[in-house]
Structures are given as structure tokens and as C-alpha cells.
Amino acid sequence: MSGRMELLSEQGLRLDGRRPHELRRIKCKLGVFEQPDGSAYMEQGNTKVLAAVYGPHQAKGKKTEGNDLVINCQYSQATFSTSERKNRPRGDRKSQEFKMYLQQALSAAIKSELYPRSQIDIYVEVLQADGANYAVSLNAATLALIDAGICLNEFVVACTASLSKANIPLTDISHIEEVSGGPKLTIAALPTAEKIAFMEMSERFHIDQLETVIETAMAGCREIRDILESAVKEHLIHIGSAADWARVC
């Protein structure tokens, strides 16, 4: 642990100039493609993600057994998304793990009882990776599902958290903080219900610090949810204006 880089300056600023609990700048947009049933683009700092949703449609083959909804997630990173060349941007172990993690979190949010014997396909592509890749991917997928008109119990959002050497909790970890700092916690949550849909630690936290780090990530999830809600409202207003809804009695 002694070899860790200090993530906070004497002035209380992080390596990228943020305060400990400050999120990276978030930009998002729904309906970026016409071909899918739903799509979204999201930037969180320098991490940039596209998500597309197809469905619901009838599940085929063995997937039709039973009345359960099939949620098919695909996660990949563009070969140019990092400084390291990726020979297998879709089939590497980390991509397969993220695929399962996305499915786990999204299954907790989608009202699956409304889509029996159906399938929803969710494709996520990381265009630029600069930390919290899974979290930003899940947030983009949530927006794409909403754009597709898929009924959700509520927004499912994700955020990361870590600790400085002085044990000060940090929100929304960038890539340089991931490789320079200590353990990282990723949480996918249903913030209104205060439920955790997924949680992963890069390494163990001390039991005395774990609760604080979890609450830091949950607070980040609540803040991100508010940003996504504003983006959805803005998108609906834009659609309504384009369709001239205001003239409909």
C-alpha cells in the first residue's frame, strides 16, 4: 500500500483538479441512431460510450423455453479506445465479465413481467476508455432502454469510488486514479429504492472503511440519476416540440 500515489494534493484537489466528491463532467444524448429501437451516447469525463437497444422481439430457439424475458447484452471496446492495442475487443475476458455484469444490473431494472417469451438486445461500445468503463456503459444502456420505450422499475445507474492514502473517499474514478491509487469499488444501484443491483471491488477494503466507500458510490449514483432524468426530460421536450404536441388538444 505504501507504493500508492497520493490522489489528493495539499489543497484537497485530485489529479484532474476535482474535489473528492466531484463527478467528472457528464454529457449524454438519447436517440442518436435511427436504426435501433433505442440508442444513447454518453460521455463521463473522457470515457465515451454508445449504446443501442433492439426489441423487445420474440425470442427464438431454445430461448423461448419458459415465459422469462431474455436480456442479451454485448459489450465491446473500440480498438482505438485505449493507448494499448486490443486484439480481441469483444471476446477478451474483461469484456465477457462486463457483459454479464450489465445483464445482472439491467435485469434488476427492467419490468420483465411485461415481456414474457421476449428478448431485448443491448449493445454497448466503448469509444474511449478513461476509467469507470462499466459504470458509464451501464448508464448509457439505461438511457438507450428508455429511448426504446422499455418499462423500467426505475433508473439503474452505476458509479465508482475509492480512497486516498489519507482514507478520504473519492467519487467517479478516472483511469489515472485507477492505475495509481488503491482499491476501487463499483456499484450499480436503483437509487430511489436504495437497492444495490451489482457491486465489485478491485481489491478488499478494510471493514471500517467499506461502509463509507459504499455510501460515497451510492451518493454518486443518486447524482448521476438526476443528470440522466434531466437528459430524458430534455429529450422528451425536444421530441414533443418537433411533433408539435403543444397543438394537440
LINTAZI-V781176 format. One record per backbone hydrogen bond with DSSP energy under -0.5 kcal/mol. CO is the residue of the C=O (numbers start at 1). NH is the residue of the N-H. E is the energy in kcal/mol with one decimal. If there is no record, write none. Layout:
co->{CO	CO}
nh->{NH	NH}
e->{E	E}
//
This chain:
co->{1	9	13	14	18	19	20	25	27	29	38	39	40	41	42	43	44	46	47	48	48	49	50	51	52	53	53	54	57	60	61	62	67	69	70	70	71	72	74	76	78	81	85	88	89	92	93	94	95	96	97	98	99	100	101	102	103	104	105	105	106	106	109	110	111	112	115	117	118	119	119	120	121	122	123	124	125	125	126	128	128	130	132	133	134	135	136	137	138	139	140	141	142	143	144	145	146	151	155	157	159	160	161	162	163	164	167	168	170	174	175	176	177	180	183	184	185	186	187	188	188	189	189	190	190	195	195	198	200	206	206	207	209	210	211	212	213	214	215	216	217	218	219	220	221	222	223	224	225	226	227	228	229	230	231	232	233	234	235	236	237	238	239	240	241	244	245	247}
nh->{4	12	9	17	14	22	171	45	43	41	53	31	51	29	49	27	47	48	44	127	128	42	125	40	123	37	38	121	119	63	64	65	117	71	72	120	73	122	124	126	81	129	87	92	77	96	97	98	99	100	101	102	103	104	105	106	107	108	108	109	109	110	153	112	114	115	118	59	70	56	57	72	54	74	52	76	50	127	78	48	130	175	136	137	138	139	140	141	142	143	144	145	146	147	148	150	149	111	157	189	187	172	185	170	182	167	169	164	162	178	179	180	181	5	163	202	161	200	159	197	198	157	191	194	195	190	197	188	186	209	210	211	213	214	215	216	217	218	219	220	221	222	223	224	225	226	227	228	229	230	231	232	233	234	235	236	237	238	239	240	241	242	243	245	244	247	248	249}
e->{-1.7	-1.9	-2.8	-1.9	-2.9	-1.7	-2.6	-2.9	-3.4	-2.6	-3.2	-2.5	-2.6	-2.3	-2.7	-2.3	-1.7	-0.6	-2.5	-2.3	-1.6	-2.6	-2.9	-2.3	-3.0	-1.6	-1.6	-2.9	-2.9	-1.3	-1.7	-1.6	-0.6	-0.6	-0.7	-2.6	-0.7	-3.2	-2.9	-2.6	-2.2	-2.5	-0.6	-1.2	-1.4	-2.0	-2.1	-2.6	-2.1	-1.7	-2.5	-2.7	-2.0	-2.3	-2.2	-2.8	-2.0	-0.8	-0.5	-0.6	-0.8	-2.4	-3.8	-2.0	-1.9	-1.8	-1.1	-1.3	-3.0	-0.5	-2.2	-2.7	-2.5	-2.6	-2.6	-1.8	-2.6	-0.7	-2.8	-2.3	-0.6	-1.4	-2.5	-2.0	-2.6	-2.1	-2.3	-2.4	-2.3	-1.6	-2.2	-2.3	-2.0	-2.4	-1.6	-2.4	-1.3	-2.4	-0.5	-3.2	-2.5	-2.8	-3.1	-2.7	-0.7	-2.2	-0.5	-2.0	-1.9	-2.1	-2.2	-1.1	-2.2	-2.2	-0.5	-2.7	-2.2	-2.3	-2.2	-2.5	-1.8	-2.2	-0.7	-1.1	-1.8	-3.0	-0.6	-2.7	-2.9	-1.8	-1.5	-0.7	-2.1	-2.7	-2.3	-1.9	-2.2	-2.6	-2.4	-1.8	-2.2	-2.3	-1.9	-2.6	-2.7	-1.7	-1.5	-2.7	-2.7	-1.9	-1.9	-2.4	-2.4	-2.4	-2.2	-2.5	-2.3	-2.1	-2.5	-2.7	-2.4	-2.3	-2.1	-2.8	-0.7	-1.6	-2.1	-0.5}
//
